[in-house]
Amino acid sequence: MAMAGDDDTTELTIDGVLDLHTFRPGDVKELVTDYLAECRARGILEVRIIHGKGIGALRRTVHAVLEKMPEVERFELAGGDAGDPATTSADVTTSWGSLSTGPS
């Protein structure tokens, strides 16, 4: 999966871990959506998104994106209740909605 920037393209490894540190905040919404779609297509249904600690703005953006994605079953700060404020874990559904293989 390639992510285009102003001057270059960053090639992402699709392995279920997305580190947002090298991306512009303005790219995050599309990046997270596309990355989760690619993970899902490859059967990777548990994804970690590393957004960092900071003041929490990037974490809030990631969580807002995940909340709007029907294919995301659940998400939480990594580590459950103890929580890692730098990473969010998300579970993606295997259900493909209205996809059909034709009449039965």
N, CA, C and O of each residue as an XYZ file, in Angstrom:
416
protein
N       0.859     -1.171      0.000
C       0.000      0.000      0.000
C       0.900      1.227      0.000
O       1.809      1.342      0.821
N       0.644      2.122     -0.908
C       1.448      3.333     -1.006
C       0.624      4.522     -0.551
O      -0.568      4.616     -0.844
N       1.264      5.424      0.164
C       0.619      6.647      0.629
C       1.323      7.810     -0.040
O       2.514      8.028      0.181
N       0.597      8.556     -0.852
C       1.197      9.668     -1.581
C       1.280     10.903     -0.706
O       0.349     11.224      0.032
N       2.382     11.576     -0.796
C       2.557     12.851     -0.112
C       2.791     13.932     -1.143
O       2.627     13.682     -2.337
N       3.166     15.113     -0.724
C       3.435     16.199     -1.650
C       4.611     15.878     -2.569
O       4.539     16.105     -3.777
N       5.688     15.351     -1.998
C       6.908     15.144     -2.758
C       7.270     13.687     -2.970
O       8.069     13.364     -3.849
N       6.688     12.809     -2.171
C       7.124     11.419     -2.224
C       5.982     10.483     -1.897
O       4.884     10.906     -1.533
N       6.266      9.207     -2.034
C       5.317      8.170     -1.683
C       5.955      7.292     -0.622
O       7.114      6.898     -0.752
N       5.206      6.984      0.424
C       5.677      6.114      1.481
C       5.030      4.757      1.295
O       3.805      4.661      1.225
N       5.827      3.715      1.216
C       5.313      2.363      1.074
C       5.080      1.793      2.469
O       5.987      1.759      3.301
N       3.841      1.343      2.711
C       3.496      0.792      4.012
C       3.515     -0.724      3.972
O       3.075     -1.340      3.002
N       4.027     -1.314      5.034
C       3.929     -2.751      5.212
C       2.585     -3.019      5.867
O       2.256     -2.421      6.891
N       1.813     -3.916      5.279
C       0.504     -4.258      5.841
C       0.704     -5.470      6.738
O       0.703     -6.609      6.273
N       0.875     -5.207      8.040
C       1.139     -6.277      8.993
C       0.277     -6.155     10.254
O       0.468     -6.896     11.218
N      -0.667     -5.219     10.236
C      -1.544     -5.047     11.388
C      -1.057     -4.007     12.381
O      -1.703     -3.789     13.405
N       0.068     -3.360     12.103
C       0.579     -2.293     12.977
C       0.811     -1.056     12.123
O       1.645     -1.063     11.217
N       0.073      0.000     12.416
C       0.195      1.259     11.678
C       0.780      2.318     12.607
O       0.141      2.720     13.580
N       1.993      2.767     12.305
C       2.662      3.805     13.098
C       2.453      5.142     12.398
O       2.953      5.355     11.293
N       1.724      6.027     13.033
C       1.361      7.309     12.431
C       2.425      8.394     12.606
O       2.245      9.507     12.112
N       3.512      8.100     13.288
C       4.518      9.124     13.588
C       5.108      9.791     12.351
O       5.509     10.953     12.417
N       5.168      9.098     11.247
C       5.817      9.665     10.059
C       4.845     10.331      9.096
O       5.243     10.744      8.007
N       3.584     10.439      9.480
C       2.574     11.002      8.585
C       2.048     12.334      9.097
O       2.049     12.598     10.299
N       1.604     13.159      8.173
C       1.005     14.441      8.536
C      -0.371     14.209      9.140
O      -1.102     13.328      8.689
N      -0.735     14.983     10.150
C      -2.061     14.830     10.763
C      -3.201     14.918      9.749
O      -4.223     14.254      9.918
N      -3.044     15.716      8.711
C      -4.081     15.851      7.702
C      -4.291     14.606      6.862
O      -5.317     14.474      6.195
N      -3.321     13.682      6.886
C      -3.421     12.436      6.128
C      -4.033     11.292      6.926
O      -4.360     10.247      6.363
N      -4.191     11.484      8.233
C      -4.533     10.382      9.126
C      -5.902      9.774      8.837
O      -6.028      8.549      8.831
N      -6.915     10.572      8.603
C      -8.264     10.015      8.389
C      -8.283      9.046      7.216
O      -8.755      7.917      7.349
N      -7.779      9.475      6.081
C      -7.763      8.620      4.896
C      -6.826      7.431      5.090
O      -7.141      6.315      4.675
N      -5.691      7.667      5.711
C      -4.709      6.616      5.931
C      -5.274      5.493      6.796
O      -5.150      4.320      6.446
N      -5.887      5.842      7.913
C      -6.455      4.829      8.810
C      -7.546      4.034      8.094
O      -7.579      2.807      8.187
N      -8.428      4.716      7.388
C      -9.504      4.051      6.654
C      -8.947      3.090      5.615
O      -9.378      1.939      5.541
N      -7.999      3.547      4.817
C      -7.410      2.708      3.771
C      -6.618      1.541      4.357
O      -6.681      0.421      3.851
N      -5.876      1.814      5.424
C      -5.063      0.760      6.033
C      -5.941     -0.346      6.598
O      -5.657     -1.525      6.390
N      -7.005      0.019      7.312
C      -7.896     -0.997      7.858
C      -8.582     -1.794      6.751
O      -8.782     -3.000      6.893
N      -8.938     -1.144      5.668
C      -9.553     -1.854      4.541
C      -8.569     -2.867      3.954
O      -8.955     -3.989      3.623
N      -7.315     -2.479      3.826
C      -6.308     -3.388      3.284
C      -6.034     -4.541      4.248
O      -5.878     -5.683      3.813
N      -5.973     -4.261      5.538
C      -5.796     -5.325      6.535
C      -6.950     -6.317      6.447
O      -6.742     -7.530      6.427
N      -8.137     -5.800      6.394
C      -9.337     -6.639      6.321
C      -9.303     -7.513      5.071
O      -9.627     -8.699      5.140
N      -8.921     -6.952      3.946
C      -8.841     -7.702      2.697
C      -7.807     -8.832      2.792
O      -7.932     -9.852      2.113
N      -6.791     -8.646      3.634
C      -5.737     -9.654      3.796
C      -6.013    -10.590      4.967
O      -5.201    -11.462      5.274
N      -7.161    -10.409      5.622
C      -7.511    -11.278      6.740
C      -6.862    -10.884      8.051
O      -6.873    -11.671      8.998
N      -6.303     -9.702      8.132
C      -5.715     -9.202      9.385
C      -6.827     -8.461     10.117
O      -7.221     -7.366      9.717
N      -7.328     -9.064     11.188
C      -8.525     -8.539     11.843
C      -8.245     -7.897     13.193
O      -9.157     -7.366     13.827
N      -7.001     -7.938     13.638
C      -6.595     -7.236     14.854
C      -5.512     -6.247     14.460
O      -4.439     -6.634     13.998
N      -5.803     -4.970     14.647
C      -4.903     -3.914     14.180
C      -4.500     -3.026     15.348
O      -5.322     -2.702     16.205
N      -3.237     -2.639     15.375
C      -2.727     -1.668     16.358
C      -2.376     -0.399     15.615
O      -1.701     -0.432     14.586
N      -2.836      0.714     16.141
C      -2.539      2.015     15.544
C      -1.744      2.816     16.571
O      -2.246      3.138     17.648
N      -0.507      3.130     16.226
C       0.374      3.877     17.134
C       0.241      5.355     16.792
O       0.655      5.797     15.720
N      -0.339      6.109     17.713
C      -0.576      7.532     17.488
C       0.263      8.403     18.402
O       0.339      9.614     18.195
N       0.886      7.823     19.393
C       1.717      8.580     20.324
C       0.895      9.152     21.472
O      -0.336      9.115     21.450
N       1.583      9.675     22.462
C       0.921     10.227     23.649
C       0.556     11.687     23.417
O      -0.623     12.019     23.297
N       1.533     12.542     23.354
C       1.308     13.971     23.103
C       0.165     14.558     23.913
O      -0.017     14.221     25.083
N      -0.608     15.440     23.281
C      -1.750     16.059     23.954
C      -3.056     15.325     23.643
O      -4.123     15.713     24.119
N      -2.960     14.260     22.839
C      -4.124     13.428     22.570
C      -4.927     13.789     21.336
O      -5.949     13.160     21.062
N      -4.486     14.788     20.587
C      -5.252     15.208     19.405
C      -5.284     14.115     18.341
O      -6.339     13.858     17.760
N      -4.168     13.477     18.077
C      -4.120     12.423     17.071
C      -4.923     11.206     17.520
O      -5.608     10.579     16.713
N      -4.840     10.877     18.798
C      -5.638      9.769     19.348
C      -7.121     10.042     19.152
O      -7.869      9.154     18.741
N      -7.549     11.262     19.443
C      -8.967     11.612     19.275
C      -9.381     11.510     17.804
O     -10.486     11.061     17.500
N      -8.507     11.922     16.904
C      -8.808     11.807     15.474
C      -8.953     10.346     15.080
O      -9.904      9.979     14.390
N      -8.011      9.505     15.515
C      -8.070      8.072     15.204
C      -9.362      7.471     15.744
O     -10.048      6.738     15.032
N      -9.698      7.771     16.983
C     -10.911      7.219     17.590
C     -12.169      7.705     16.866
O     -13.119      6.939     16.705
N     -12.187      8.944     16.435
C     -13.336      9.474     15.688
C     -13.503      8.736     14.360
O     -14.625      8.440     13.948
N     -12.388      8.440     13.692
C     -12.443      7.689     12.432
C     -12.967      6.281     12.693
O     -13.845      5.803     11.976
N     -12.435      5.617     13.713
C     -12.842      4.246     14.011
C     -14.320      4.160     14.389
O     -15.002      3.200     14.030
N     -14.810      5.161     15.110
C     -16.223      5.175     15.510
C     -17.162      5.192     14.308
O     -18.275      4.671     14.381
N     -16.723      5.784     13.216
C     -17.561      5.922     12.027
C     -17.458      4.736     11.072
O     -18.182      4.678     10.078
N     -16.572      3.799     11.362
C     -16.355      2.666     10.459
C     -17.181      1.463     10.910
O     -16.882      0.871     11.947
N     -18.211      1.090     10.152
C     -19.055     -0.041     10.564
C     -18.298     -1.367     10.628
O     -18.724     -2.284     11.330
N     -17.193     -1.480      9.915
C     -16.427     -2.724      9.932
C     -15.552     -2.873     11.178
O     -14.960     -3.932     11.388
N     -15.463     -1.836     12.004
C     -14.708     -1.918     13.251
C     -15.650     -2.370     14.360
O     -16.573     -1.649     14.741
N     -15.402     -3.580     14.874
C     -16.254     -4.141     15.926
C     -16.047     -3.435     17.258
O     -17.004     -3.160     17.982
N     -14.789     -3.146     17.572
C     -14.468     -2.467     18.832
C     -13.064     -1.909     18.740
O     -12.257     -2.337     17.914
N     -12.789     -0.944     19.605
C     -11.424     -0.420     19.715
C     -11.231      0.098     21.121
O     -12.191      0.458     21.802
N      -9.981      0.133     21.553
C      -9.639      0.617     22.891
C      -8.157      0.938     22.924
O      -7.394      0.515     22.055
N      -7.766      1.685     23.931
C      -6.339      1.903     24.131
C      -5.708      0.552     24.389
O      -6.252     -0.253     25.144
N      -4.574      0.293     23.775
C      -3.900     -0.995     23.924
C      -3.628     -1.261     25.391
O      -3.305     -0.345     26.148
N      -3.757     -2.490     25.780
C      -3.521     -2.855     27.177
C      -4.795     -2.864     27.998
O      -4.738     -3.039     29.216
N      -5.948     -2.679     27.361
C      -7.230     -2.744     28.064
C      -7.389     -1.629     29.070
O      -7.105     -0.468     28.773
N      -7.848     -1.982     30.274
C      -8.134     -0.978     31.300
C      -6.880     -0.216     31.731
O      -6.944      0.979     32.021
N      -5.746     -0.905     31.772
C      -4.504     -0.230     32.149
C      -4.159      0.808     31.091
O      -3.721      1.916     31.402
N      -4.364      0.428     29.842
C      -4.232      1.361     28.729
C      -2.831      1.843     28.432
O      -2.084      2.241     29.326
N      -2.493      1.799     27.165
C      -1.277      2.413     26.663
C      -1.757      3.634     25.902
O      -2.321      3.495     24.817
N      -1.550      4.828     26.440
C      -2.101      6.019     25.798
C      -1.496      6.338     24.435
O      -1.955      7.258     23.758
N      -0.466      5.584     24.020
C       0.189      5.850     22.747
C      -0.329      4.962     21.617
O      -0.008      5.198     20.452
N      -1.131      3.939     21.946
C      -1.548      2.945     20.955
C      -3.018      2.580     21.134
O      -3.502      2.432     22.257
N      -3.717      2.437     20.016
C      -5.107      1.975     20.026
C      -5.166      0.633     19.314
O      -4.577      0.459     18.247
N      -5.882     -0.315     19.911
C      -6.131     -1.611     19.284
C      -7.534     -1.607     18.729
O      -8.461     -1.113     19.370
N      -7.697     -2.163     17.524
C      -9.009     -2.229     16.885
C      -9.239     -3.635     16.349
O      -8.325     -4.264     15.816
N     -10.468     -4.121     16.497
C     -10.879     -5.399     15.923
C     -11.791     -5.117     14.749
O     -12.755     -4.361     14.859
N     -11.471     -5.738     13.621
C     -12.215     -5.522     12.386
C     -13.080     -6.757     12.135
O     -12.632     -7.884     12.341
N     -14.303     -6.544     11.697
C     -15.218     -7.646     11.453
C     -14.853     -8.417     10.191
O     -14.245     -7.872      9.270
N     -15.230     -9.680     10.163
C     -15.033    -10.503      8.969
C     -16.242    -10.432      8.050
O     -16.174    -10.888      6.908
N     -17.325     -9.879      8.517
C     -18.549     -9.799      7.722
C     -18.360     -8.807      6.590
O     -17.888     -7.691      6.810
N     -18.721     -9.201      5.400
C     -18.557     -8.346      4.228
C     -19.874     -7.725      3.805
O     -20.018     -7.314      2.654
N     -20.835     -7.647      4.707
C     -22.077     -6.934      4.444
C     -22.865     -7.506      3.291
O     -23.235     -8.680      3.314
N     -23.131     -6.688      2.272
C     -24.028     -7.075      1.205
C     -23.337     -7.804      0.062
O     -23.935     -7.978     -1.000
N     -22.093     -8.235      0.251
C     -21.438     -8.971     -0.818
C     -22.179    -10.278     -1.054
O     -22.575    -10.956     -0.105
N     -22.362    -10.621     -2.291
C     -23.116    -11.811     -2.633
C     -22.341    -12.623     -3.662
O     -21.611    -12.078     -4.490
N     -22.518    -13.936     -3.589
C     -21.874    -14.807     -4.570
C     -22.866    -15.219     -5.651
O     -22.558    -16.068     -6.487
N     -24.035    -14.630     -5.638
C     -25.047    -14.948     -6.655
C     -26.213    -15.684     -6.058
O     -26.238    -15.921     -4.850
N     -27.196    -16.058     -6.881
C     -28.391    -16.726     -6.375
C     -28.067    -18.098     -5.814
O     -27.150    -18.776     -6.278
N     -28.834    -18.497     -4.806
C     -28.620    -19.800     -4.174
C     -29.392    -20.876     -4.897
O     -29.335    -22.043     -4.508
